[in-house]
Amino acid sequence: MTVPVPPLTPPYHVVVFTSLLRAPDPAYEAMAQRMVALARDAPGFLGMDSARGTDGLGITVSYWTDEAAIAAWKADTRHLAAQRLGNADWYASYSLHVARVERAYSGPRDTETPAS
């Protein structure tokens, strides 16, 4: 579940959401897809990267223009309903971190050693 992230110029903000599912559940996957579609249309949303392992451990990084956009997304009533379901039915545990990105790099970088 990834929304392509164009090259971003700092500063911008990220939300890092790490979760462990209690068990696989098709209802969770359907809700996750709805939340991606909803976030995609949210003001200030820049993109996201997401991965989930076979052990149920997932990491989603979403990219936002500023903290106000993140706060608005957090307060969206449809997102709040999904959060309640996550807490009640799907997550064994989760953590969330919000940060401002001051520098960003991407690769691959040239690994050749210059000739002397």
C-alpha positions as CSV (number, residue, x, y, z in Angstrom):
1,M,0.0,0.0,0.0
2,T,2.0,2.9,-1.3
3,V,1.0,6.3,-2.6
4,P,3.9,7.4,-4.8
5,V,6.0,10.1,-3.1
6,P,7.5,12.6,-5.4
7,P,10.9,14.0,-4.5
8,L,10.1,16.2,-1.5
9,T,12.0,19.3,-0.5
10,P,12.4,19.8,3.3
11,P,11.0,20.9,5.6
12,Y,7.9,18.7,5.6
13,H,6.5,16.4,8.3
14,V,6.2,12.6,8.6
15,V,4.0,10.4,10.7
16,V,5.5,7.0,11.3
17,F,2.9,4.4,12.4
18,T,4.2,1.0,13.4
19,S,1.6,-1.7,14.3
20,L,1.4,-5.4,15.1
21,L,-1.8,-7.1,14.1
22,R,-3.5,-9.7,16.3
23,A,-4.3,-11.8,13.3
24,P,-4.8,-11.4,9.5
25,D,-8.3,-9.9,8.8
26,P,-9.7,-9.0,5.4
27,A,-11.8,-6.3,7.0
28,Y,-8.6,-4.6,8.2
29,E,-7.1,-4.7,4.7
30,A,-10.4,-3.2,3.3
31,M,-10.3,-0.4,5.9
32,A,-6.6,0.3,5.3
33,Q,-7.4,0.7,1.6
34,R,-10.3,3.1,2.4
35,M,-8.0,5.1,4.7
36,V,-5.4,5.4,1.9
37,A,-8.0,6.7,-0.5
38,L,-9.3,9.2,2.1
39,A,-5.8,10.4,3.1
40,R,-4.9,10.9,-0.6
41,D,-7.6,13.6,-0.8
42,A,-6.7,15.2,2.5
43,P,-5.3,18.7,2.4
44,G,-1.5,18.7,3.0
45,F,-1.0,15.0,2.2
46,L,2.1,14.4,0.1
47,G,2.3,10.6,-0.1
48,M,3.0,7.4,1.9
49,D,5.1,4.3,2.1
50,S,3.8,1.2,3.8
51,A,4.8,-2.4,4.3
52,R,3.5,-5.3,6.4
53,G,5.4,-8.6,7.0
54,T,3.9,-12.0,7.3
55,D,4.3,-11.8,11.1
56,G,1.7,-8.9,11.2
57,L,4.3,-6.2,11.8
58,G,3.6,-3.1,9.7
59,I,5.2,0.3,9.2
60,T,3.5,3.2,7.4
61,V,5.2,6.5,6.8
62,S,3.0,9.3,5.6
63,Y,4.3,12.6,4.4
64,W,2.5,15.9,5.1
65,T,3.1,19.6,4.5
66,D,2.8,20.6,8.1
67,E,1.4,19.8,11.6
68,A,-1.9,21.4,10.9
69,A,-2.5,19.0,8.0
70,I,-1.6,16.1,10.3
71,A,-4.0,17.3,13.0
72,A,-6.8,17.7,10.5
73,W,-6.2,14.1,9.3
74,K,-6.2,12.8,12.9
75,A,-9.5,14.6,13.6
76,D,-11.3,13.3,10.4
77,T,-14.4,11.5,11.7
78,R,-13.9,8.6,9.3
79,H,-10.3,8.2,10.3
80,L,-11.4,8.3,14.0
81,A,-13.8,5.5,13.4
82,A,-11.0,3.4,11.8
83,Q,-8.8,4.2,14.8
84,R,-11.4,2.9,17.2
85,L,-11.8,-0.3,15.2
86,G,-8.0,-0.7,15.1
87,N,-7.8,-0.4,18.9
88,A,-10.8,-2.7,19.5
89,D,-10.3,-5.4,16.9
90,W,-7.0,-5.4,15.0
91,Y,-3.9,-4.1,16.8
92,A,-2.0,-6.1,19.4
93,S,0.1,-2.9,19.8
94,Y,1.1,0.2,17.9
95,S,3.2,3.3,18.1
96,L,3.1,6.6,16.3
97,H,5.8,9.2,15.9
98,V,5.5,12.7,14.3
99,A,8.6,14.5,13.1
100,R,9.7,17.4,11.0
101,V,12.1,16.5,8.3
102,E,15.0,19.0,7.9
103,R,17.1,17.0,5.5
104,A,16.4,14.1,3.1
105,Y,18.5,12.0,0.8
106,S,17.8,9.3,-1.8
107,G,19.8,7.0,-3.8
108,P,21.4,4.9,-5.0
109,R,24.6,6.9,-4.5
110,D,27.6,6.5,-6.7
111,T,29.7,3.9,-4.9
112,E,32.6,3.9,-7.3
113,T,35.9,4.9,-5.9
114,P,37.4,7.7,-7.9
115,A,40.6,6.9,-9.8
116,S,43.7,8.4,-8.3
